């Protein structure tokens, strides 16, 4: 028997209830040793074999693949271990409501920004149309100023011609002797005087017309300066709008 059945044997060594080589009622007689056959080495091996500790075999358990329904399960089922625990996150309802409110506010602000972008785009288009109209008006005014300048030049040339004719008439009147003029008759003098008066009247009207034209030219130049200043301001505003908005700039 193995020593684990003996309550007084705690060392796990082998014990024999029956003496070596005899029965229970027989006196114990030592075994015969053939000294010629067994030497000291064999005796040491026998002693080591008898004194060696006994390691009890591990118990094996066969688990059946079928289980009885209703009975308590005593089998521990091993599952593959996971390095991370199963995620279980509890989110309070107030946090969800707060996130929903913030999401709604962001959507509202996005809509407002989109409307502002549309308004700015409409204003930019209107400004570009206004600038095109201003360019056209400035070009028209410039053409009118050029026409007025040409007309003024023509009037000045006519004035010079009239002044030249007046001087010629005066010189003719001065060169005629009084006696000779009396002999030739008073008709020539009267005709010359009438011609001088006509020329003077035409000269006065020409000067008045010239003054009116110059006044008109000055007014048109002032109006053109105002339009050019407004055009430059609109171009600066358009440049600012182009910097604020993404995308390529608008054409002229």
VOPAGU-2260 file (C-alpha; in pm, 1 decimal, decimal comma):
REM VOPAGU-2260
SITE   aa  ch    i         X         Y         Z
SITE  UNK   A    0       0,0       0,0       0,0
SITE  UNK   A    1     105,7     351,4     -62,9
SITE  UNK   A    2     188,3     553,8     242,0
SITE  UNK   A    3     -85,5     809,6     179,7
SITE  UNK   A    4    -338,0     561,7     330,0
SITE  UNK   A    5    -154,1     566,9     659,4
SITE  UNK   A    6    -250,4     868,6     870,3
SITE  UNK   A    7      82,4     854,9    1051,7
SITE  UNK   A    8     283,8     854,1     729,5
SITE  UNK   A    9     326,0    1206,6     594,7
SITE  UNK   A   10     643,6    1174,0     397,5
SITE  UNK   A   11     506,4     987,7      97,1
SITE  UNK   A   12     750,5     697,7     131,2
SITE  UNK   A   13     654,8     340,9      51,8
SITE  UNK   A   14     558,3     129,5     349,1
SITE  UNK   A   15     504,7    -242,3     352,9
SITE  UNK   A   16     247,7    -396,5     581,6
SITE  UNK   A   17     389,9    -737,7     516,1
SITE  UNK   A   18     750,1    -810,1     616,1
SITE  UNK   A   19     978,5    -896,2     333,9
SITE  UNK   A   20     961,8   -1257,2     232,5
SITE  UNK   A   21     706,4   -1380,5     496,8
SITE  UNK   A   22     343,2   -1399,1     603,5
SITE  UNK   A   23     175,0   -1202,0     874,1
SITE  UNK   A   24     208,0   -1474,8    1141,5
SITE  UNK   A   25     555,2   -1584,7    1045,1
SITE  UNK   A   26     858,0   -1438,5    1214,4
SITE  UNK   A   27    1048,8   -1197,0    1000,9
SITE  UNK   A   28    1355,9   -1353,7     849,3
SITE  UNK   A   29    1604,4   -1144,3     660,3
SITE  UNK   A   30    1647,1   -1230,8     297,7
SITE  UNK   A   31    1941,2   -1435,1     198,2
SITE  UNK   A   32    2205,5   -1228,2      38,4
SITE  UNK   A   33    2453,0   -1385,5    -192,7
SITE  UNK   A   34    2760,2   -1192,5    -111,5
SITE  UNK   A   35    2938,3   -1332,4    -409,9
SITE  UNK   A   36    2672,1   -1213,9    -651,2
SITE  UNK   A   37    2561,4    -870,9    -504,8
SITE  UNK   A   38    2833,8    -619,0    -455,5
SITE  UNK   A   39    2826,6    -282,4    -284,5
SITE  UNK   A   40    2708,5     -96,9    -595,3
SITE  UNK   A   41    2405,1    -320,0    -635,5
SITE  UNK   A   42    2320,4    -273,7    -270,6
SITE  UNK   A   43    2337,3     101,8    -304,6
SITE  UNK   A   44    2105,4      87,3    -605,5
SITE  UNK   A   45    1851,7    -116,4    -413,8
SITE  UNK   A   46    1863,5     122,0    -121,8
SITE  UNK   A   47    1817,6     422,8    -348,5
SITE  UNK   A   48    1523,6     252,3    -516,5
SITE  UNK   A   49    1355,8     179,7    -185,8
SITE  UNK   A   50    1424,1     526,8     -46,8
SITE  UNK   A   51    1304,7     716,5    -360,5
SITE  UNK   A   52     990,6     929,0    -304,9
SITE  UNK   A   53     675,9     828,1    -483,5
SITE  UNK   A   54     497,4    1097,1    -689,5
SITE  UNK   A   55     128,9    1016,9    -706,4
SITE  UNK   A   56      -8,4    1017,3   -1062,2
SITE  UNK   A   57    -232,9    1308,9   -1165,0
SITE  UNK   A   58    -597,1    1232,6   -1178,6
SITE  UNK   A   59    -752,4    1265,8   -1521,7
SITE  UNK   A   60   -1116,8    1351,3   -1575,5
SITE  UNK   A   61   -1304,7    1287,2   -1894,9
SITE  UNK   A   62   -1577,6    1541,4   -1961,2
SITE  UNK   A   63   -1869,4    1410,2   -2154,3
SITE  UNK   A   64   -1989,0    1607,0   -2453,9
SITE  UNK   A   65   -2351,7    1556,4   -2347,9
SITE  UNK   A   66   -2509,2    1727,6   -2048,0
SITE  UNK   A   67   -2818,0    1647,4   -1857,1
SITE  UNK   A   68   -3079,0    1918,2   -1872,2
SITE  UNK   A   69   -3177,5    2051,7   -1534,6
SITE  UNK   A   70   -2881,4    1929,9   -1338,6
SITE  UNK   A   71   -2623,0    2157,0   -1181,4
SITE  UNK   A   72   -2317,1    2207,6   -1394,7
SITE  UNK   A   73   -1986,2    2148,2   -1220,0
SITE  UNK   A   74   -1768,7    2188,8   -1531,4
SITE  UNK   A   75   -1573,1    2510,9   -1559,6
SITE  UNK   A   76   -1583,7    2631,5   -1916,8
SITE  UNK   A   77   -1272,2    2820,9   -2010,7
SITE  UNK   A   78   -1319,7    3107,9   -2256,7
SITE  UNK   A   79   -1043,8    3275,3   -2453,8
SITE  UNK   A   80    -908,9    3560,3   -2250,8
SITE  UNK   A   81    -935,0    3908,0   -2406,0
SITE  UNK   A   82    -669,2    4172,3   -2337,0
SITE  UNK   A   83    -938,3    4446,5   -2322,5
SITE  UNK   A   84   -1258,3    4435,7   -2118,3
SITE  UNK   A   85   -1589,3    4458,2   -2295,8
SITE  UNK   A   86   -1677,7    4829,4   -2336,5
SITE  UNK   A   87   -1970,0    4939,0   -2125,3
SITE  UNK   A   88   -2002,1    5319,9   -2135,1
SITE  UNK   A   89   -2291,0    5483,4   -1957,8
SITE  UNK   A   90   -2376,3    5824,9   -2108,7
SITE  UNK   A   91   -2609,7    6043,7   -1902,4
SITE  UNK   A   92   -2921,6    6174,6   -2071,5
SITE  UNK   A   93   -2823,0    6535,2   -1995,8
SITE  UNK   A   94   -2501,5    6494,5   -2194,3
SITE  UNK   A   95   -2696,0    6365,1   -2495,1
SITE  UNK   A   96   -2943,8    6653,7   -2472,0
SITE  UNK   A   97   -2656,4    6903,5   -2444,4
SITE  UNK   A   98   -2487,3    6759,0   -2752,4
SITE  UNK   A   99   -2816,1    6768,8   -2944,5
SITE  UNK   A  100   -2865,0    7134,6   -2850,9
SITE  UNK   A  101   -2512,4    7225,0   -2956,1
SITE  UNK   A  102   -2558,7    7038,6   -3284,8
SITE  UNK   A  103   -2877,7    7233,8   -3350,8
SITE  UNK   A  104   -2699,8    7562,4   -3276,7
SITE  UNK   A  105   -2419,1    7471,8   -3515,5
SITE  UNK   A  106   -2668,2    7387,4   -3790,7
SITE  UNK   A  107   -2845,1    7720,8   -3734,6
SITE  UNK   A  108   -2516,9    7915,2   -3748,7
SITE  UNK   A  109   -2420,6    7726,8   -4063,9
SITE  UNK   A  110   -2748,4    7831,5   -4225,4
SITE  UNK   A  111   -2692,0    8193,7   -4124,3
SITE  UNK   A  112   -2341,3    8188,9   -4272,5
SITE  UNK   A  113   -2472,2    8038,2   -4595,5
SITE  UNK   A  114   -2734,2    8314,0   -4623,6
SITE  UNK   A  115   -2469,9    8578,2   -4553,9
SITE  UNK   A  116   -2248,3    8431,0   -4824,0
SITE  UNK   A  117   -2540,5    8444,2   -5067,8
SITE  UNK   A  118   -2613,2    8806,8   -4973,8
SITE  UNK   A  119   -2248,0    8903,8   -5015,2
SITE  UNK   A  120   -2237,0    8724,7   -5349,8
SITE  UNK   A  121   -2548,5    8911,5   -5466,0
SITE  UNK   A  122   -2398,9    9241,3   -5348,1
SITE  UNK   A  123   -2075,7    9158,4   -5528,3
SITE  UNK   A  124   -2262,5    9093,1   -5853,0
SITE  UNK   A  125   -2457,3    9417,8   -5809,6
SITE  UNK   A  126   -2134,0    9606,4   -5745,7
SITE  UNK   A  127   -1974,2    9457,9   -6055,0
SITE  UNK   A  128   -2276,7    9561,7   -6263,0
SITE  UNK   A  129   -2260,6    9911,9   -6114,0
SITE  UNK   A  130   -1889,9    9932,8   -6191,5
SITE  UNK   A  131   -1954,9    9831,4   -6552,6
SITE  UNK   A  132   -2221,9   10101,3   -6577,3
SITE  UNK   A  133   -1984,0   10357,5   -6426,6
SITE  UNK   A  134   -1714,0   10260,1   -6676,4
SITE  UNK   A  135   -1963,0   10308,3   -6958,5
SITE  UNK   A  136   -2078,8   10644,4   -6823,7
SITE  UNK   A  137   -1721,3   10765,4   -6774,0
SITE  UNK   A  138   -1636,3   10663,0   -7128,3
SITE  UNK   A  139   -1945,0   10847,8   -7255,2
SITE  UNK   A  140   -1855,2   11160,3   -7058,0
SITE  UNK   A  141   -1499,7   11141,2   -7187,4
SITE  UNK   A  142   -1627,4   11128,7   -7542,5
SITE  UNK   A  143   -1850,5   11429,1   -7475,2
SITE  UNK   A  144   -1556,6   11621,9   -7328,9
SITE  UNK   A  145   -1351,6   11544,5   -7637,0
SITE  UNK   A  146   -1636,8   11665,1   -7861,2
SITE  UNK   A  147   -1666,8   11982,5   -7655,9
SITE  UNK   A  148   -1294,9   12041,8   -7681,6
SITE  UNK   A  149   -1310,9   12000,9   -8055,8
SITE  UNK   A  150   -1604,4   12241,8   -8076,1
SITE  UNK   A  151   -1420,2   12489,0   -7855,1
SITE  UNK   A  152   -1120,6   12472,5   -8085,4
SITE  UNK   A  153   -1341,4   12540,2   -8384,5
SITE  UNK   A  154   -1503,6   12837,0   -8209,8
SITE  UNK   A  155   -1166,1   12980,3   -8115,5
SITE  UNK   A  156   -1051,8   12951,7   -8476,3
SITE  UNK   A  157   -1367,5   13128,2   -8591,0
SITE  UNK   A  158   -1311,9   13402,9   -8334,7
SITE  UNK   A  159    -961,9   13457,1   -8462,3
SITE  UNK   A  160   -1090,8   13479,6   -8817,6
SITE  UNK   A  161   -1353,5   13734,1   -8715,4
SITE  UNK   A  162   -1097,6   13940,7   -8527,7
SITE  UNK   A  163    -872,8   13934,3   -8831,6
SITE  UNK   A  164   -1153,0   14054,4   -9057,9
SITE  UNK   A  165   -1240,8   14332,7   -8814,1
SITE  UNK   A  166    -883,6   14449,5   -8811,8
SITE  UNK   A  167    -875,0   14445,2   -9189,6
SITE  UNK   A  168   -1191,2   14656,0   -9208,6
SITE  UNK   A  169   -1055,2   14903,0   -8959,5
SITE  UNK   A  170    -729,8   14932,6   -9148,8
SITE  UNK   A  171    -914,8   14996,1   -9473,5
SITE  UNK   A  172   -1123,0   15266,4   -9312,7
SITE  UNK   A  173    -814,9   15429,4   -9166,8
SITE  UNK   A  174    -617,1   15420,1   -9492,6
SITE  UNK   A  175    -877,6   15599,4   -9704,6
SITE  UNK   A  176    -826,7   15981,5   -9714,8
SITE  UNK   A  177   -1120,8   16184,5   -9606,6
SITE  UNK   A  178   -1140,3   16372,0   -9935,7
SITE  UNK   A  179   -1113,1   16059,6  -10139,8
SITE  UNK   A  180   -1375,6   15896,2   -9927,6
SITE  UNK   A  181   -1603,7   16193,2   -9983,4
SITE  UNK   A  182   -1545,0   16172,3  -10358,9
SITE  UNK   A  183   -1610,9   15801,0  -10371,1
SITE  UNK   A  184   -1926,3   15853,4  -10180,6
SITE  UNK   A  185   -2072,0   15783,4   -9850,1
SITE  UNK   A  186   -2200,4   15440,7   -9959,1
SITE  UNK   A  187   -1864,1   15273,6   -9913,1
SITE  UNK   A  188   -1823,4   15411,7   -9563,1
SITE  UNK   A  189   -2175,6   15320,6   -9469,5
SITE  UNK   A  190   -2123,2   14968,2   -9601,0
SITE  UNK   A  191   -1798,0   14929,8   -9412,4
SITE  UNK   A  192   -1951,2   15056,3   -9090,8
SITE  UNK   A  193   -2240,4   14815,0   -9128,2
SITE  UNK   A  194   -1999,4   14532,3   -9190,5
SITE  UNK   A  195   -1795,1   14626,3   -8884,3
SITE  UNK   A  196   -2104,5   14631,4   -8665,3
SITE  UNK   A  197   -2209,4   14293,5   -8799,9
SITE  UNK   A  198   -1867,2   14152,4   -8731,4
SITE  UNK   A  199   -1864,4   14295,8   -8381,0
SITE  UNK   A  200   -2206,1   14147,0   -8309,0
SITE  UNK   A  201   -2090,6   13809,5   -8438,2
SITE  UNK   A  202   -1775,9   13840,4   -8230,9
SITE  UNK   A  203   -1977,4   13914,2   -7919,2
SITE  UNK   A  204   -2209,0   13620,7   -7981,9
SITE  UNK   A  205   -1910,8   13397,8   -8047,3
SITE  UNK   A  206   -1745,2   13503,3   -7725,4
SITE  UNK   A  207   -2067,3   13440,4   -7534,4
SITE  UNK   A  208   -2102,6   13095,9   -7692,9
SITE  UNK   A  209   -1739,1   13025,2   -7618,8
SITE  UNK   A  210   -1790,9   13118,3   -7254,8
SITE  UNK   A  211   -2093,7   12888,9   -7232,2
SITE  UNK   A  212   -1898,9   12605,2   -7387,8
SITE  UNK   A  213   -1611,5   12655,4   -7147,1
SITE  UNK   A  214   -1852,3   12653,2   -6852,9
SITE  UNK   A  215   -2008,0   12332,3   -6980,8
SITE  UNK   A  216   -1666,2   12176,5   -7028,5
SITE  UNK   A  217   -1572,7   12266,4   -6670,0
SITE  UNK   A  218   -1895,7   12113,6   -6538,8
SITE  UNK   A  219   -1841,3   11795,8   -6739,3
SITE  UNK   A  220   -1484,0   11766,6   -6617,4
SITE  UNK   A  221   -1602,7   11803,2   -6255,9
SITE  UNK   A  222   -1873,8   11543,6   -6316,1
SITE  UNK   A  223   -1616,3   11313,2   -6472,5
SITE  UNK   A  224   -1387,4   11353,0   -6169,0
SITE  UNK   A  225   -1676,2   11260,9   -5937,5
SITE  UNK   A  226   -1757,4   10955,0   -6145,7
SITE  UNK   A  227   -1394,1   10847,4   -6152,5
SITE  UNK   A  228   -1368,9   10882,5   -5771,8
SITE  UNK   A  229   -1685,6   10676,0   -5728,4
SITE  UNK   A  230   -1550,5   10417,2   -5969,3
SITE  UNK   A  231   -1225,8   10387,1   -5771,7
SITE  UNK   A  232   -1420,5   10346,5   -5447,5
SITE  UNK   A  233   -1632,1   10071,9   -5602,0
SITE  UNK   A  234   -1320,3    9895,8   -5728,5
SITE  UNK   A  235   -1169,1    9904,8   -5377,9
SITE  UNK   A  236   -1490,9    9764,4   -5234,4
SITE  UNK   A  237   -1494,3    9489,3   -5495,6
SITE  UNK   A  238   -1134,1    9402,1   -5408,8
SITE  UNK   A  239   -1226,6    9368,1   -5040,4
SITE  UNK   A  240   -1519,6    9142,1   -5129,4
SITE  UNK   A  241   -1298,9    8927,3   -5351,1
SITE  UNK   A  242   -1055,4    8877,7   -5062,0
SITE  UNK   A  243   -1336,3    8772,7   -4827,7
SITE  UNK   A  244   -1499,4    8525,3   -5065,0
SITE  UNK   A  245   -1330,4    8206,4   -5191,2
SITE  UNK   A  246   -1300,7    8128,7   -5556,8
SITE  UNK   A  247   -1159,2    8308,8   -5860,2
SITE  UNK   A  248   -1222,2    8684,2   -5891,1
SITE  UNK   A  249   -1493,4    8817,5   -6116,8
SITE  UNK   A  250   -1403,5    8941,0   -6463,1
SITE  UNK   A  251   -1435,4    9305,7   -6568,7
